[in-house]
Amino acid sequence: MTRCLLHLLIYIALVACAATRHSVPTAPRTKNDPPPASRTNNSAKTAPYQVLGQRYYPVTDANGYRERGVASWYGGKFHGRATANGERYDMHQYTAAHKTLPLPTWVRVTNLRNGTSVIVRVNDRGPFVKNRLIDLSYAAAQRLNMVGDGTTLVEVEVIDPVTVDTSTIVPAVTTPTTSLPADRQIVAVDDPAALDPQLAMPQKPQQEAAAPSLFVQVGAFGDLGNAERLRTTLYNAGIVDVRLASADLGGTIVHRVQIGPVLGVVEYDVLMARLDSLGINDTHLVTDQ
């Protein structure tokens, strides 16, 4: 009996080895391959992830989301690579990368320096650089007139695609651009007029809208004394462009401590670094309205 059992075990082992030898090997994945089909959407949309030692937690509901900050853009170096939700990045489409918005999410991005805006679909993760809010495709950056500078101050607002005819957002090819850095060289550029057919019609030159004054809000208090103490702390730290902006919000007087006006991204980054050194991290970019 024992002998028969031993033969049976040997037979099972031989069959298992044969199956292993003749199984079709799986090709190794590369960094440009999209995620497996079972993970393409769900994990990219909601699963926490970690980049450069920092963990991020994507939100499941972005309704009502609106935030101001710095936009950057990415182009030819990443053209054709897989995005976080498994699509191929196309620098000639109106897309964007965001650290925590659901994938995909439609957002309206407004350049606070010139008032222009563009509607993009968030399908990737990033930017993973301090003080950066959103990373735009080349097409979107061109629409906002920020390609040359590389960054700009923007407002990002989630929109309902049902209320916007997103099918009209199809970039067109126009004159090639050759004055970009080597890692951002492109073959063709996009026509921002594709967002609105009327923009494709001949129009009289218009003056660029005046840029609003931008301030970094570092606190809001119901007690004026608390607001003044924070302003004094900032003065003592060498930050002198501080103001108190008081407003009546539903019968309650709120005293806001704001720094500015902030003229651009470089000044914004320097200011944010100084505030971080003071332990002030809860800040908001606001306009002077």
Secondary structure as the mmCIF struct_conf table of DSSP 4:
data_model
#
loop_
_struct_conf.conf_type_id
_struct_conf.id
_struct_conf.beg_label_comp_id
_struct_conf.beg_label_asym_id
_struct_conf.beg_label_seq_id
_struct_conf.end_label_comp_id
_struct_conf.end_label_asym_id
_struct_conf.end_label_seq_id
HELX_RH_AL_P HELX_RH_AL_P1 THR A 2 HIS A 22
BEND BEND1 SER A 23 SER A 23
HELX_LH_PP_P HELX_LH_PP_P1 VAL A 24 ARG A 29
TURN_TY1_P TURN_TY1_P1 LYS A 31 ASN A 32
BEND BEND2 ASP A 33 ASP A 33
HELX_LH_PP_P HELX_LH_PP_P2 PRO A 34 PRO A 36
TURN_TY1_P TURN_TY1_P2 ALA A 37 ASN A 41
HELX_RH_AL_P HELX_RH_AL_P2 ASN A 42 THR A 46
STRN STRN1 TYR A 49 VAL A 51
TURN_TY1_P TURN_TY1_P3 LEU A 52 GLY A 53
STRN STRN2 GLN A 54 TYR A 56
BEND BEND3 THR A 60 THR A 60
TURN_TY1_P TURN_TY1_P4 ASN A 63 GLY A 64
STRN STRN3 ARG A 66 TYR A 74
HELX_RH_3T_P HELX_RH_3T_P1 GLY A 76 PHE A 78
TURN_TY1_P TURN_TY1_P5 HIS A 79 GLY A 80
STRN STRN4 ALA A 82 ALA A 82
TURN_TY1_P TURN_TY1_P6 ALA A 84 ASN A 85
BEND BEND4 GLY A 86 GLY A 86
HELX_LH_PP_P HELX_LH_PP_P3 GLU A 87 GLU A 87
STRN STRN5 ARG A 88 ARG A 88
HELX_LH_PP_P HELX_LH_PP_P4 TYR A 89 TYR A 89
TURN_TY1_P TURN_TY1_P7 MET A 91 HIS A 92
BEND BEND5 GLN A 93 TYR A 94
STRN STRN6 THR A 95 ALA A 97
BEND BEND6 LYS A 99 LEU A 101
BEND BEND7 LEU A 103 PRO A 104
STRN STRN7 THR A 105 ASN A 111
TURN_TY1_P TURN_TY1_P8 LEU A 112 ASN A 114
STRN STRN8 SER A 117 ASP A 124
BEND BEND8 VAL A 129 VAL A 129
TURN_TY1_P TURN_TY1_P9 LYS A 130 ASN A 131
STRN STRN9 ILE A 134 SER A 137
HELX_RH_AL_P HELX_RH_AL_P3 TYR A 138 ARG A 143
TURN_TY1_P TURN_TY1_P10 LEU A 144 ASN A 145
TURN_TY1_P TURN_TY1_P11 VAL A 147 ASP A 149
BEND BEND9 GLY A 150 GLY A 150
STRN STRN10 THR A 151 VAL A 158
HELX_RH_3T_P HELX_RH_3T_P2 PRO A 161 THR A 163
BEND BEND10 VAL A 164 VAL A 164
HELX_RH_3T_P HELX_RH_3T_P3 THR A 166 THR A 168
STRN STRN11 VAL A 173 VAL A 173
BEND BEND11 THR A 175 THR A 175
BEND BEND12 LEU A 180 LEU A 180
HELX_RH_3T_P HELX_RH_3T_P4 ALA A 182 ARG A 184
BEND BEND13 VAL A 187 VAL A 187
STRN STRN12 ASP A 190 ASP A 190
HELX_RH_3T_P HELX_RH_3T_P5 PRO A 192 LEU A 195
HELX_RH_3T_P HELX_RH_3T_P6 PRO A 197 ALA A 200
BEND BEND14 MET A 201 MET A 201
HELX_LH_PP_P HELX_LH_PP_P5 GLN A 207 SER A 213
STRN STRN13 LEU A 214 PHE A 221
BEND BEND15 GLY A 222 ASP A 223
HELX_RH_AL_P HELX_RH_AL_P4 LEU A 224 ASN A 236
TURN_TY1_P TURN_TY1_P12 ALA A 237 GLY A 238
STRN STRN14 VAL A 242 LEU A 249
TURN_TY1_P TURN_TY1_P13 GLY A 250 GLY A 251
STRN STRN15 THR A 252 ILE A 259
BEND BEND16 GLY A 264 GLY A 264
HELX_RH_AL_P HELX_RH_AL_P5 VAL A 265 SER A 277
TURN_TY1_P TURN_TY1_P14 LEU A 278 GLY A 279
STRN STRN16 HIS A 284 THR A 287
#
